[in-house]
Amino acid sequence: MSEQFEQLERPVVKELDDILGKPFHVLNDGFIRVIDYMGNDSSIVQAARVSYGRGTKKRHQDRGLIRYLMRHDHTTPFEMCEIKLHVRVPMDAWRQWIRHRTANVNEYSTRYSVAIDATQTTEPQAWRLQGTINVQGSEGVLDKEKGKELTRKERELHDLSRRIYNERIELGVAREQARKDLPLCTYTEAYWKIDLHNLLRFLRLRMDEHAQYEIRSYAKIIGEEIVSRWVPLTWEAFTDYRLKGQYLSFHDKEIIKALIAGDKEKAVQLAEQFGFIKYKEGKLTMNIERLELEDKLKELGLNAPWHE
């Protein structure tokens, strides 16, 4: 061949190499460890430019390109980076985790091995109350004294279920059947390999304040302790545009434009026109989109005129 290719070196990130295999502890007995990774910020830049070199030589130019890609949803360059994690997570949180069907997974099998003897426990002050607005979530916490009784009963239930499981195993019952009454708080372990684009989608959903606390605890560590070390330029852009940015619909923008212009009456009329505002017996009816807009207005330092 007449073409000449330069010798390539595998991209390495010292900050990530320093924590390879080291566990980040989560909840009472969970953890996350980095097992392996491929690529770094420069790999994203290189893929975007379809070049054989190291991309641009100036960091600020790489940063600008990565921010452009993030800003305009050009996602394929981020797929050039991959990471493999070893996680220990309660089964109920794992159910939510595994719904992200964009990763390669190999989970600890309780058909072949004895179930992990560890359960997620709840402190007396940490029993959350059912949400009333977002029925999928929680709002506030139960009184600590009442929580003490729930925590005591939780411990009894965990101990009982484990004793029954162990009894079945000792009697020779098949592991695949002996496990059936273990609680969902039992920990499982898995290797989870995912590309950066899909990892960021996972983090955007699971780091959100409305995500369940348990899985949010894992997502927070993955983002702030691992991704931030691995691809700092990408993490900066992701934080700016996704985690701390705001999505505004056309309706949102029209109402905000009216408010900025000082026309509160028009803003209310638009909200009614868009279906954000409806009344029943003289009171505002529930409308999730309106409540979300009110949160955005509050963050922007604006008041919702329909409450004035």
N, C-alpha and C positions, 0 to 999 in steps of 0.2 A: 504494500500500500504506500502511496506517495504521501498521504496525510500524516502529519506528526501530531501526537497528542502528548500533553504535559502529564507528568506524574501527579496523581491526585493523592491527597491525604484525607483520611476519614475525619469528618468534622467532629471536634470534641468541645465539650463545655466543662471547664475545670470546676466551676461552681456546682455542676450537677454530678460530676465524677466524685466530688468530695462527699456526697451523701448517698452514693450507690449502696444499696443494701441496708442502709440505716433506717430503722422504723420511726415514723412519726405517729405518736400515739393519738388515738381518737376514741371518744366516749370512755367507758370504763375499762374495756379490754380489746378494743379494735386497733388497727394500725394500717399504715400505708408505707410501702417501700418501693423505691425505684429499682427495677431489675436491669433494664437496658433502655437505650434510646438510639434514635437515628436522626441526624440532621440538627441544624441550629438556625438562628436568624439568617445567616448567610446562605443557607440552603434554600430558604424561601426566596430570597433575592435572586439567587442563581436560577431557580426554576422559572421565576417570573420573566427573566430576560433570556431564557433558553440559551445560556452561554456555558462554556466549559470552564471559565475562569472563576474567580472568587467574587464575582459581582463588582460593584464599585469599590474603590479603595477608601472612600470617605464614609465614616459612620453616619454622618447626618444625611447622606444621600440614601443609604440603606434604610435609615429610619423613615425618610420621606416616602420611599416606595412602599414599605410595609404599611404605613398609615394610609396610603392611597388604596392599597389592596383591601385593607380592612374597611375603610370608609365606603368603598363601592362594591363590597361583597364579591370581590374576585377571590374565590375560595380555593381553587385548585393548587396554587403554590403552597398553601399551608398543609395540604395533604402529603407533601414531600417529607414531612417530619413525622416520626412515630415514637411512641413511648410505651414501655411495658411496666405495669405496676403489679405488685403483690399486695392484695388487700385482705383484711379481716373485717367483716362487716355483719351486723345482725341481719337475719334472713328477711325481716319485713322491709328494711331499708334496701336490701339487695334486690327485692322484687321491683322496686322503683328503678334502681340502678340498671338492671338487666333489660329494662324496656328500651334503653338506648341501644338499638340493634345495629350499631355501626362499629362494633369492636369485635376482636377475637377473644374468646373467653374459654378458660379451662378451669372448672370449679372443683373444689374438694368434694369427693363423692362419699356420701354416707351409705351407699350400697356396698362399697368396697372397704371402707374404713369406719372405725367407731366415730360417732359424732363428736365434734369438738366440745369439750367440757367447759363451756363458758357461755354466759348469757348476759345480755345488756340489762343493767339494773337502773332503777329510777330513784333519785334522791327525793326525800319527802317534800322538798320545796319545788320540785320540777314536774309535778303532774299538771299538764296543760289542760285548759278548758276548751270545749268545743267552740269553734268560730260560729258567729251568727251571720256575718256578711259573706265571708268566703267559707262555705260549708265544707270545703275540703281541708281547711286548715284549723288553726287554734287561735284563741285570744285569751291572754292572761293565764294565771295559774291558780290551782286549788289552794285553799288554806293549808298551811304547813302542818297543823295538827291533824287534819283529816288525811293529809298526804302521808303522815307517819304510819297510819293504819294500813293504807294501800301498799306502802313499801314493805311492811311486815308480811302482808298477805302475798305480795309478789314473791318474796323470798321463799315462803312456804310452798307456793305453787311450783317454783323453779326446782326446789329440792325434791318435791314429790315426783314431778315428771322425770327428773334424772334418775331417781331411785327405781322407778318403774321401767325406764329404758334399760338401765344396767341389769335389772332382774331378768328381763327378756333376753338380753345378750348372754348372760350367764347360763340360761336354760337352753341356749342354742337356737333361739328364734333368729330367723334370717334378718340381717341388718336392714335390708330394704323395708321390712315390715316393722321391726322393733322401733324404728325412728318415727313412726307415724303420729305419735302424740307429743313429740317434742314441741315446745312453744316457738313462735316465730322470732322471739328475741334471742334464740340460739345463734351463736356466731357461725358463719361459714367463711371459707377462704377461697380466693381465686386469683389466677393470673389474668390480667386485663390489658390487652394491647390495642391501642387506638391511634389513629393519625391526629395531628394537631387540629385540623379543621373541625373534626367531629368532637374532639375533646373540648374545644372552645364552645361548641353548641351545648354540650353537657354542662359545662360550667355556667354558661349564661342562664340556663334553667335552674340548676341546682344550687347556685350561689344566691339566687334571688331571695329576698327576705320572706317571700310567701312560700318558699319550699319547706318541706318538713325538716325540723331541726336536725334530726339524726343524719340524713343524707347531706344536708347543708354543711354539717361539721366536716364531713369528708371532702366535699367540694372545695370548701374554704382552704383546707390544707393543700389539696392538689394545686389550686390556683396560686395561693400566696407563698407557699413554701417550695413548690416544685416547678411549676410552669414559669414563675417569675425568675427563677435561676436559669432555667433551660433556654428560654427565648425572651430575654428581657425587653427587646424592642417590640416584639409581638404582644407581650403582656401589657406593655404601656399602652399600645394602640387599642387592645381589647378592653382594657379598663376604661379608657377615655370614651370610646365609641359605643361599647356594649354595656359594661357594668354600670357606669356612671352617666351614660348618655340617655337621651329620651327619644322615644319614637312618637312622632306626631302624625296623626291621621289628617286627611284633608279637613274633616270637621273640626278637629282640634285647632288647626292653624287658622281657620276662619273665625272661630270664637276668640282666639288669642289676639288676632289682628284687630278685632273690634274693641277688645279690652285695652290694647296698647293705644288705640286711637281715642280712648276715653269714652267710647259709646257703649255704656253698660246695657242700655235698653236693647240695642241691636244684638249684643252678645246673648242676652236672655232669649230674644226672638229666634236667633239661630239655634240655640240649644233646644228650644221647643220644636223648631222645624226639623232638626236632626233626630228627634225622638229621645233626647237626653232627659227632657223634663216632661213629666206627666203627673197629674195630681189625682188623688183619690180622697174624698172627704176632706178637702182642703190641705192635705199633706202630700209632700213629694213621695212618689212611689220609688221603690228600689230600682236602680239602674246601674249596673256594674260599670258600663262605659263612662257614665257621668262621674262616678266615684273615682275612677282612674284618672279622668281629666282633672278632677279637683286636686288630686295628689300632684299632678304635673304643675298645675297653677300655683300651688303652695310652694313647690320647689323653685318656681320662677319668681316668687315674691308677689304673686297676683292673688286677688280674692275672687271667689266664685260669686258673681253678682246676684244669683238667684237665692242666696242665703242672706242677702242684705235687706 
